[in-house]
Amino acid sequence: MDITEGLMRELARLAESERTVLSVYLDLSRGWDGAEAFIKRESSRVERLVSGEEREYLEASVSFLADFLKEKKTHGFTGPGLAFFADLGADGAPSYVRGVELPAPPKPLLAVDSGAVLFPLAVQLDEYEPVGVILLDASGARILVTAGETAEAEDSLREKIHHRSKVGGWSQMRYQRRRENQVKHLAKELADRAEEIFREEGVGRVVLAGHARMLTALKEALPRSLAEKVIGEIPWNLKEGDSELLDKMEPLVEAVERKQEKSYLEHLTAELRRGGLAVAGPEDTRIALTMGAADVLLVGDTLAADVRERLTDLAESTDAHVEYVPGRGGILDGLGAVGALLRFRVRR
């Protein structure tokens, strides 16, 4: 997954410069033509609102965007979405240019501001946390890292597992032991490789997919650090496509995400009730973020867009996790649509 906490910190630092930053979010679900028409329309709109020097900056930024899109098209990228950020120096040279593949279609946006527009990216980082998948059946195994509507193959093991012999008696027992040894060998190799890949990719959630008996062997081979990250199992075989896999995974991932939000909200409410390590409301939350005291920022749907963006930027620049809480009329709305769990108490 392209979106990482490190990337978010990079983008948050762009607000420290005195230059303006171009932020673009593109939905490619309707193809490249729609995205390019959106860029042409929105860049023309913004161009009429900026000064001569800023207009030159905008033109240069859009040209870098065009180069990025050309590269993606050349390599066959089809979506579901892209983000792009450019912060150019006074001489028009690229000070910071970065394109990002998104795991889900974003709401299209083209904006020029004093910093990068981060909230849409923060939502995708929260809602589409990378999930590791280990697939195992009689024809072999695969390791994937998925996020939202994308699945990236990380490794593949095509060692065939022999099927049970139809010959009765002693031959069948001996053959079955051979097959079980093969399954255990493959499961151990697969578990070790998955642990390495998922650690490198920052995967915190894991799904197991395959034949029930083979998954039993796989679970026995998983190291404890990996077993603790497993959020569920699904029946599967390697002949099925990745899109079907993502469809089957979606309810599992959705349930875990909603459970995490509920846990954060319960923690926030409990801390507020006893005057503990939590604050609520835009102003108290801003103060906590400014002081570096916030550990988790919880943002609701009804928070004003400008406030949401400002608080998200502060959170990313101080290494606070941003947790997006969708829906209206819930606990968070009653607290001003925003709150934070704290690392230490804030004195005003």
SULBEL-V23874 format. One record per pair of residues at least 12 apart in sequence whose C-alpha atoms are under 6 Angstrom apart, sorted by the first residue. I is the first residue (numbers start at 0). J is the second residue. Records with the same first field share a line. If there is no record, write none. Layout:
I = J + J
This chain:
1 = 99 + 100
8 = 315 + 316
11 = 312 + 316
13 = 114
14 = 113 + 114
19 = 112 + 113
20 = 85 + 86 + 111 + 112 + 113 + 114 + 115
21 = 84 + 85 + 110 + 111
22 = 83 + 84 + 109 + 110 + 115 + 116
23 = 82 + 83 + 108 + 109
24 = 81 + 82 + 107 + 108
25 = 80 + 81 + 107
26 = 80 + 104 + 105 + 107
27 = 78 + 79 + 80
28 = 79
60 = 85
79 = 103 + 104
80 = 101 + 104
81 = 99 + 100 + 101
82 = 98 + 99
83 = 97 + 98
84 = 96 + 97
102 = 146 + 147 + 148 + 149
103 = 147 + 148
118 = 308
122 = 323
127 = 146 + 147
129 = 145 + 146 + 202
130 = 144 + 145 + 202 + 204 + 205
131 = 143 + 144 + 205
132 = 205 + 206 + 207
133 = 207
134 = 208 + 209
135 = 209
136 = 209 + 210 + 236
137 = 160
138 = 159
139 = 156 + 157 + 158 + 159
140 = 155 + 156
141 = 154 + 155
142 = 154
161 = 178
186 = 217
187 = 220
190 = 221
204 = 228 + 229
205 = 228 + 229 + 230
206 = 229 + 230 + 231 + 232
207 = 232
208 = 232 + 233 + 234 + 235
209 = 234 + 235 + 236
210 = 234
276 = 341 + 344
277 = 339 + 340 + 341
278 = 338 + 339
279 = 334 + 337 + 338
280 = 334 + 335 + 337 + 338
284 = 338
291 = 317
292 = 341 + 342 + 343
293 = 339 + 340 + 341 + 342
294 = 319 + 340 + 341 + 342
295 = 319 + 320 + 321 + 339 + 340
296 = 321 + 322 + 339
297 = 322 + 323 + 337 + 338 + 339
298 = 323 + 324 + 337
299 = 324 + 336 + 337
300 = 325
302 = 336
